[in-house]
């Protein structure tokens, strides 16, 4: 649970305490940023955030609707919040389906769509009005739902692509880039608050600035263009880890690779390839410039040899043949991606792909997913094995009571990639960098020792606990 930002001051009052609000935030990091913005606004209005339904005067559920399974999870979360007896405000991507939601839950306090910050805040004011209004008008620092040492930096909303399996444009609209000066100023403020890692997110990060014709902006007394290269250059001046997510392999991405080689930003790209077969990509209506990705990957690695590429794929897309799937496996073997996730295709309400012919049977989809992940695991295991004996820098996320630190290298984004388990690390601090030597490797994680372990430390590892993917009023 986040502490009250130091520059938010509530005037002393002899009346009752301020109202409280809890939040369930589901879905992607972009939705998490929306949750942070909503809670920051509410903090400025005197609301406290709590992590338990019993302590909340109102509950916000930020929903996801990207897949039908995500929609079901959202409905379950709404039901759980409603069972608490507190007023419930539903927002987020599934909030656009108000009729469906209200048909199941007619007594909700409010239902809003994605990015409807004003509507959510107003609904909270109605559901749990403050007993006082005497606030010193000092703007609060942005409330974060991530640990204090890393933060998501959302640079745009929406998307201009019309992929046949995706309904994001109908939920979040077309591409709407933020002014570059605002983005860089927010990043600098986060670093000033102690953030050590910035995770740049958007629906299509590489399209940043296209809609505003790369309009320049001022930051630190200089002019910067609103494009990926200038943004990366600016972020590189902040002296922290900067990680780029959701990058499409457009040719202009070539310009940021030298910045990675120079150490300005992390040599890490999250590229949602989705597939490799030309026929499947065509049916998916994926953006162009994917047909030469192997050549582009090779060129990037020649410039930045430490480049790490992660991606996600969909198998069992309607019309995918065994030959298409084998093409994907062969492509994966040649691409040698470092981090890979895979999903079996699901219909999404409102997506054009639902109506395509030749849907793949579920058992075939699951078999292909298992075969794909086995191939990806083999590649990952071989790559990590080559790190044995190497000295690497890691960022510490947690230190367990047994003295093992859960950390991440430059190759590891939080929650979606691997972990570096550092033994004899009770002296390490959360949110700080450490230098470690890799001792063991498995398919996805590394085990390491500090370069200078404290006297009397005992070696040994224990299995990691489950990672938390749901946030309630943290």
C-alpha positions as CSV (number, residue, x, y, z in Angstrom):
1,X,0.0,0.0,0.0
2,X,1.4,3.4,-1.0
3,X,2.2,6.0,1.6
4,X,0.6,9.4,1.4
5,X,2.8,11.5,-0.8
6,X,4.7,14.0,1.3
7,X,3.4,17.1,-0.5
8,X,-0.2,16.2,-0.1
9,X,-1.3,18.0,3.1
10,X,-4.7,17.6,4.7
11,X,-5.6,20.4,7.0
12,X,-6.3,19.4,10.6
13,X,-9.9,18.9,11.3
14,X,-12.0,18.1,14.3
15,X,-14.6,16.4,12.1
16,X,-14.6,12.8,10.9
17,X,-11.7,11.3,9.0
18,X,-11.4,11.5,5.3
19,X,-13.1,8.8,3.2
20,X,-11.2,5.8,1.8
21,X,-11.1,4.0,-1.5
22,X,-9.8,0.7,-2.6
23,X,-9.0,-0.4,-6.2
24,X,-8.8,-3.7,-8.1
25,X,-6.6,-3.0,-11.2
26,X,-6.7,-5.7,-13.9
27,X,-5.1,-6.0,-17.3
28,X,-2.0,-4.5,-18.8
29,X,0.5,-1.9,-17.5
30,X,-1.3,0.8,-19.5
31,X,-4.4,0.1,-17.4
32,X,-2.2,0.2,-14.3
33,X,-1.1,3.7,-15.2
34,X,-4.8,4.7,-15.5
35,X,-5.3,3.4,-12.0
36,X,-2.4,5.4,-10.7
37,X,-3.8,8.6,-12.3
38,X,-7.3,8.0,-10.8
39,X,-5.9,7.4,-7.3
40,X,-3.6,10.4,-7.6
41,X,-6.6,12.6,-8.4
42,X,-8.5,11.1,-5.4
43,X,-5.5,11.6,-3.1
44,X,-5.6,15.2,-4.1
45,X,-9.2,15.3,-3.0
46,X,-8.3,13.9,0.4
47,X,-9.2,10.3,-0.1
48,X,-6.9,7.6,1.4
49,X,-6.2,4.3,-0.4
50,X,-6.7,1.1,1.5
51,X,-6.0,-2.6,0.7
52,X,-9.0,-4.2,2.2
53,X,-12.7,-4.1,1.3
54,X,-13.7,-3.8,5.0
55,X,-11.8,-0.5,5.2
56,X,-13.0,1.0,2.0
57,X,-15.9,3.5,1.7
58,X,-15.9,2.9,-2.1
59,X,-14.3,0.4,-4.4
60,X,-13.1,1.0,-8.0
61,X,-12.7,-2.0,-10.4
62,X,-10.5,-1.2,-13.4
63,X,-11.4,-3.9,-15.9
64,X,-9.8,-5.6,-18.8
65,X,-11.6,-6.8,-22.0
66,X,-8.8,-7.8,-24.3
67,X,-9.8,-11.5,-24.2
68,X,-13.0,-13.3,-23.2
69,X,-11.1,-14.9,-20.3
70,X,-10.1,-11.4,-19.2
71,X,-13.7,-10.2,-19.4
72,X,-14.7,-13.1,-17.2
73,X,-12.0,-12.2,-14.7
74,X,-13.3,-8.7,-14.7
75,X,-16.9,-9.8,-14.0
76,X,-15.6,-12.0,-11.2
77,X,-13.8,-9.0,-9.7
78,X,-16.9,-6.9,-9.9
79,X,-18.9,-9.6,-8.2
80,X,-16.3,-9.9,-5.4
81,X,-16.2,-6.1,-4.9
82,X,-20.0,-5.9,-4.9
83,X,-20.2,-8.7,-2.3
84,X,-18.4,-6.5,0.1
85,X,-21.4,-4.2,0.4
86,X,-19.4,-1.1,-0.6
87,X,-20.4,1.2,-3.5
88,X,-18.6,-0.1,-6.6
89,X,-17.4,2.0,-9.5
90,X,-16.5,0.1,-12.7
91,X,-14.1,1.6,-15.2
92,X,-11.6,0.4,-17.8
93,X,-11.8,-1.4,-21.1
94,X,-14.8,-3.5,-20.2
95,X,-16.6,-0.4,-18.9
96,X,-17.7,0.3,-22.5
97,X,-20.1,-2.6,-22.2
98,X,-22.3,-0.9,-19.6
99,X,-25.5,-2.7,-20.7
100,X,-23.9,-6.1,-20.2
101,X,-22.4,-5.1,-16.8
102,X,-25.6,-3.5,-15.5
103,X,-27.7,-6.4,-16.6
104,X,-25.7,-8.6,-14.2
105,X,-25.0,-5.9,-11.6
106,X,-27.8,-3.4,-11.7
107,X,-26.9,-1.7,-8.4
108,X,-23.4,-0.4,-9.3
109,X,-22.6,3.1,-8.3
110,X,-21.2,3.9,-11.8
111,X,-19.9,2.4,-15.0
112,X,-17.4,4.2,-17.2
113,X,-15.1,3.4,-20.1
114,X,-11.3,3.5,-20.3
115,X,-9.5,6.7,-19.4
116,X,-12.6,8.3,-18.0
117,X,-10.8,9.8,-15.1
118,X,-13.2,12.7,-14.4
119,X,-16.2,10.4,-14.5
120,X,-14.6,8.0,-12.0
121,X,-13.5,10.7,-9.6
122,X,-17.0,12.3,-9.8
123,X,-18.6,8.9,-9.1
124,X,-16.4,8.4,-6.0
125,X,-17.4,11.9,-4.8
126,X,-21.1,10.9,-5.1
127,X,-20.7,7.4,-3.5
128,X,-18.4,8.5,-0.7
129,X,-18.6,12.3,-0.2
130,X,-15.8,13.8,1.9
131,X,-16.8,15.1,5.3
132,X,-14.4,18.0,4.9
133,X,-13.1,20.0,2.0
134,X,-10.4,22.1,3.6
135,X,-7.4,20.9,1.6
136,X,-4.2,22.9,1.2
137,X,-4.0,23.2,-2.6
138,X,-0.6,21.6,-3.1
139,X,-0.7,19.2,-6.0
140,X,0.1,15.6,-4.9
141,X,3.0,13.7,-6.3
142,X,1.7,11.0,-8.6
143,X,0.6,7.9,-6.6
144,X,2.2,4.7,-7.9
145,X,0.9,1.2,-7.8
146,X,4.3,-0.3,-8.5
147,X,7.2,-0.6,-6.1
148,X,8.9,2.7,-5.5
149,X,12.0,1.8,-7.6
150,X,10.3,1.3,-10.9
151,X,7.4,2.9,-12.8
152,X,5.5,2.7,-16.0
153,X,5.7,5.7,-18.3
154,X,2.7,5.8,-20.6
155,X,3.5,8.0,-23.7
156,X,0.3,7.7,-25.7
157,X,-3.2,6.3,-25.7
158,X,-5.1,4.3,-28.3
159,X,-3.9,2.7,-31.5
160,X,-4.3,3.3,-35.3
161,X,-4.0,-0.4,-36.3
162,X,-7.0,-2.6,-36.9
163,X,-5.8,-6.1,-36.2
164,X,-8.5,-8.6,-36.7
165,X,-8.2,-10.2,-33.3
166,X,-8.0,-6.9,-31.3
167,X,-10.7,-4.4,-30.1
168,X,-8.4,-1.9,-28.4
169,X,-9.2,0.9,-30.9
170,X,-12.9,0.5,-30.1
171,X,-12.1,0.6,-26.4
172,X,-9.4,3.2,-26.2
173,X,-9.6,5.1,-29.5
174,X,-7.0,6.0,-32.1
175,X,-3.4,7.0,-31.3
176,X,-3.2,10.0,-29.1
177,X,0.4,10.9,-28.3
178,X,1.3,13.0,-25.2
179,X,3.5,16.1,-25.7
180,X,7.1,15.1,-25.5
181,X,7.9,17.8,-23.0
182,X,5.2,16.5,-20.6
183,X,6.5,12.9,-21.0
184,X,10.1,13.9,-20.3
185,X,9.1,16.1,-17.3
186,X,7.1,13.3,-15.8
187,X,10.0,10.9,-16.2
188,X,12.3,13.4,-14.6
189,X,9.9,13.8,-11.7
190,X,9.7,10.0,-11.2
191,X,13.5,9.8,-11.1
192,X,13.7,12.6,-8.6
193,X,11.4,10.5,-6.4
194,X,13.8,7.6,-6.5
195,X,12.6,5.6,-9.4
196,X,15.5,3.5,-10.8
197,X,13.8,2.0,-13.8
198,X,11.3,3.5,-16.4
199,X,9.2,1.1,-18.4
200,X,7.9,2.9,-21.4
201,X,4.5,1.7,-22.5
202,X,1.8,2.5,-25.1
203,X,-0.4,0.4,-27.4
204,X,2.2,1.0,-30.1
205,X,5.2,2.7,-28.6
206,X,7.1,3.0,-31.9
207,X,4.2,5.0,-33.4
208,X,4.7,7.7,-30.8
209,X,4.3,11.2,-32.2
210,X,2.8,10.2,-35.6
211,X,-0.6,11.7,-34.9
212,X,0.8,15.0,-33.7
213,X,3.4,15.2,-36.6
214,X,6.2,14.8,-34.2
215,X,5.5,18.2,-32.7
216,X,8.6,19.5,-30.8
217,X,8.5,20.4,-27.1
218,X,10.8,21.9,-24.5
219,X,12.5,20.2,-21.7
220,X,15.6,21.2,-19.8
221,X,16.0,24.3,-22.0
222,X,16.2,22.3,-25.2
223,X,13.8,21.4,-28.0
224,X,12.9,17.7,-28.5
225,X,10.8,16.1,-31.3
226,X,7.9,13.9,-30.3
227,X,9.4,10.8,-31.9
228,X,10.8,7.5,-30.5
229,X,14.5,8.5,-31.1
230,X,14.3,11.9,-29.4
231,X,12.2,10.5,-26.6
232,X,14.8,7.7,-26.0
233,X,17.6,10.3,-26.1
234,X,15.9,12.4,-23.5
235,X,15.2,9.5,-21.2
236,X,18.8,8.4,-21.6
237,X,19.9,11.6,-19.9
238,X,18.2,10.6,-16.7
239,X,20.8,8.0,-15.7
240,X,18.3,5.2,-14.9
241,X,17.3,2.0,-16.6
242,X,14.9,2.8,-19.5
243,X,13.0,-0.2,-21.0
244,X,11.0,0.0,-24.2
245,X,7.8,-2.1,-24.5
246,X,5.3,-2.7,-27.3
247,X,7.6,-1.8,-30.2
248,X,6.6,-2.7,-33.7
249,X,9.6,-3.5,-36.0
250,X,9.3,-0.4,-38.1
251,X,12.5,0.8,-39.9
252,X,12.7,3.9,-37.8
253,X,13.3,1.8,-34.7
254,X,16.8,1.3,-36.1
255,X,17.6,4.8,-34.8
256,X,17.3,3.7,-31.1
257,X,19.6,0.7,-31.4
258,X,22.8,2.8,-31.2
259,X,21.5,4.4,-28.0
260,X,21.3,0.9,-26.6
261,X,24.9,0.2,-27.7
262,X,26.0,3.4,-26.0
263,X,24.3,2.5,-22.7
264,X,21.8,5.3,-22.9
265,X,18.8,3.0,-22.7
266,X,18.6,-0.7,-21.9
267,X,19.4,-3.0,-24.8
268,X,15.9,-4.5,-24.6
269,X,13.0,-4.5,-27.0
270,X,9.5,-5.9,-26.4
271,X,8.1,-6.6,-29.9
272,X,4.7,-8.2,-30.2
273,X,5.4,-10.3,-33.3
274,X,2.2,-12.5,-32.8
275,X,3.2,-14.9,-35.6
276,X,5.6,-15.4,-38.4
277,X,3.6,-17.1,-41.2
278,X,2.8,-14.6,-43.9
279,X,-0.7,-16.0,-44.4
280,X,-1.5,-15.9,-40.7
281,X,-0.1,-12.3,-40.3
282,X,-2.3,-11.3,-43.3
283,X,-5.4,-12.8,-41.6
284,X,-4.5,-11.0,-38.4
285,X,-4.1,-7.7,-40.4
286,X,-0.9,-7.0,-38.6
287,X,1.1,-3.9,-39.5
288,X,3.6,-4.0,-42.4
289,X,7.4,-4.3,-42.1
290,X,7.3,-7.7,-40.4
291,X,8.4,-9.7,-43.5
292,X,12.1,-8.7,-43.0
293,X,12.3,-9.1,-39.2
294,X,15.0,-11.7,-39.3
295,X,17.2,-9.4,-41.3
296,X,16.4,-6.5,-38.9
297,X,17.1,-8.6,-35.8
298,X,20.5,-9.5,-37.2
299,X,21.3,-5.9,-38.0
300,X,20.3,-4.7,-34.6
301,X,22.4,-7.4,-32.9
302,X,25.4,-6.4,-34.9
303,X,25.1,-2.9,-33.5
304,X,24.1,-3.9,-29.9
305,X,25.3,-7.4,-29.2
306,X,23.7,-7.4,-25.8
307,X,20.3,-6.7,-27.2
308,X,17.5,-8.8,-25.6
309,X,14.3,-9.3,-27.5
310,X,11.1,-10.5,-25.9
311,X,7.8,-11.2,-27.7
312,X,4.4,-12.8,-27.5
313,X,2.8,-15.1,-30.0
314,X,-0.7,-16.4,-30.7
315,X,-1.1,-20.0,-32.0
316,X,-4.3,-21.6,-33.3
317,X,-5.5,-18.4,-35.0
318,X,-8.4,-19.2,-37.4
319,X,-7.1,-20.8,-40.6
320,X,-3.6,-21.6,-39.1
321,X,-2.5,-24.8,-40.7
322,X,0.2,-27.2,-39.4
323,X,2.4,-25.8,-42.1
324,X,1.9,-22.3,-40.8
325,X,2.7,-23.5,-37.3
326,X,5.8,-25.3,-38.5
327,X,6.9,-22.1,-40.2
328,X,6.5,-20.3,-36.9
329,X,8.7,-22.9,-35.1
330,X,11.4,-22.7,-37.8
331,X,11.3,-18.9,-37.6
332,X,11.6,-19.0,-33.8
333,X,14.6,-21.2,-34.1
334,X,16.3,-18.8,-36.4
335,X,15.2,-15.7,-34.6
336,X,16.6,-16.9,-31.2
337,X,14.4,-14.6,-29.1
338,X,15.4,-14.3,-25.5
339,X,12.1,-14.0,-23.8
340,X,8.9,-15.5,-25.3
341,X,5.3,-15.9,-24.2
342,X,2.5,-17.7,-26.1
343,X,-1.2,-17.7,-26.0
344,X,-3.8,-20.0,-27.6
345,X,-6.2,-18.0,-29.7
346,X,-9.4,-16.9,-28.0
347,X,-12.4,-15.1,-29.6
348,X,-12.9,-11.6,-28.3
349,X,-16.4,-10.1,-28.3
350,X,-16.5,-7.6,-31.2
351,X,-13.3,-8.7,-32.9
352,X,-13.4,-9.4,-36.7
353,X,-11.4,-12.6,-36.3
354,X,-14.4,-14.2,-34.6
355,X,-16.1,-14.5,-38.1
356,X,-13.1,-15.9,-39.9
357,X,-13.5,-19.5,-41.3
358,X,-11.6,-22.6,-40.2
359,X,-11.3,-22.1,-36.5
360,X,-8.8,-24.4,-35.0
361,X,-10.0,-27.0,-32.5
362,X,-9.2,-26.3,-28.9
363,X,-7.1,-29.4,-28.4
364,X,-5.0,-28.6,-31.4
365,X,-4.5,-25.0,-30.1
366,X,-3.3,-26.3,-26.8
367,X,-1.0,-28.9,-28.4
368,X,0.6,-26.2,-30.5
369,X,1.0,-23.9,-27.6
370,X,2.8,-26.7,-25.6
371,X,5.1,-27.4,-28.6
372,X,5.9,-23.8,-29.1
373,X,6.7,-23.2,-25.4
374,X,8.9,-26.3,-25.4
375,X,10.9,-24.9,-28.3
376,X,11.1,-21.5,-26.7
377,X,12.2,-23.0,-23.4
378,X,15.1,-24.8,-25.1
379,X,16.3,-21.5,-26.7
380,X,16.0,-19.7,-23.4
381,X,17.8,-22.4,-21.4
382,X,20.7,-22.4,-23.9
383,X,21.0,-18.6,-23.8
384,X,20.9,-18.4,-20.0
385,X,23.5,-21.2,-19.7
386,X,26.0,-19.1,-21.6
387,X,25.7,-16.5,-18.7
388,X,27.3,-18.9,-16.2
389,X,30.3,-17.3,-14.5
390,X,29.4,-13.8,-15.8
391,X,29.3,-10.8,-13.6
392,X,26.0,-8.8,-14.1
393,X,24.3,-5.9,-12.6
394,X,20.8,-6.5,-11.1
395,X,18.1,-4.3,-9.6
396,X,16.7,-5.8,-6.3
397,X,13.0,-6.2,-6.1
398,X,12.7,-8.0,-2.8
399,X,14.8,-9.7,-0.1
400,X,13.2,-12.8,1.5
401,X,13.6,-13.7,5.2
402,X,16.0,-16.5,4.2
403,X,18.4,-13.9,2.8
404,X,17.7,-14.6,-0.9
405,X,17.2,-11.5,-3.0
406,X,14.8,-11.5,-5.9
407,X,16.4,-9.3,-8.5
408,X,16.3,-8.6,-12.2
409,X,19.0,-8.0,-14.8
410,X,18.8,-5.7,-17.8
411,X,17.2,-8.6,-19.6
412,X,14.3,-8.9,-17.3
413,X,11.2,-6.8,-17.2
414,X,9.1,-7.1,-14.0
415,X,6.4,-9.8,-13.8
416,X,6.8,-10.9,-17.4
417,X,10.4,-12.1,-17.6
418,X,12.8,-14.1,-15.5
419,X,14.3,-13.4,-12.2
420,X,17.8,-13.5,-10.7
421,X,17.9,-15.2,-7.3
422,X,20.8,-13.9,-5.3
423,X,21.9,-16.0,-2.3
424,X,23.5,-14.5,0.9
425,X,21.9,-11.2,0.1
426,X,20.4,-10.1,3.4
427,X,22.6,-7.0,3.2
428,X,21.1,-5.9,-0.1
429,X,18.4,-3.3,-0.2
430,X,15.2,-3.2,-2.2
431,X,15.4,-0.7,-5.1
432,X,19.2,-0.7,-5.2
433,X,21.6,-2.1,-7.8
434,X,24.0,-4.9,-7.0
435,X,26.7,-6.7,-8.9
436,X,26.5,-10.5,-8.8
437,X,28.1,-13.5,-10.3
438,X,25.9,-16.0,-12.1
439,X,26.3,-19.5,-10.6
440,X,23.4,-21.5,-12.0
441,X,20.7,-21.2,-14.7
442,X,17.5,-23.0,-15.6
443,X,15.0,-22.4,-18.4
444,X,14.0,-18.9,-17.4
445,X,15.8,-17.8,-14.2
446,X,19.3,-17.3,-12.9
447,X,20.9,-17.9,-9.6
448,X,23.8,-15.8,-8.4
449,X,26.0,-14.7,-5.5
450,X,27.0,-11.2,-4.5
451,X,30.4,-10.3,-5.6
452,X,31.4,-9.8,-1.9
453,X,29.1,-12.0,0.3
454,X,29.1,-11.1,4.0
455,X,31.2,-13.3,6.4
456,X,29.4,-16.3,7.7
457,X,26.8,-16.4,5.0
458,X,25.4,-19.8,4.1
459,X,24.8,-20.7,0.5
460,X,21.5,-22.1,-0.7
461,X,18.3,-21.3,-2.6
462,X,14.7,-21.9,-2.1
463,X,11.9,-21.7,-4.7
464,X,10.4,-18.4,-5.3
465,X,6.9,-17.5,-4.1
466,X,4.1,-16.7,-6.5
467,X,4.1,-13.3,-8.1
468,X,1.2,-10.9,-7.5
469,X,-0.6,-9.8,-10.6
470,X,-3.6,-8.2,-9.0
471,X,-3.5,-4.9,-7.1
472,X,-6.1,-3.9,-4.5
473,X,-5.7,-0.4,-3.3
474,X,-1.9,-0.8,-3.0
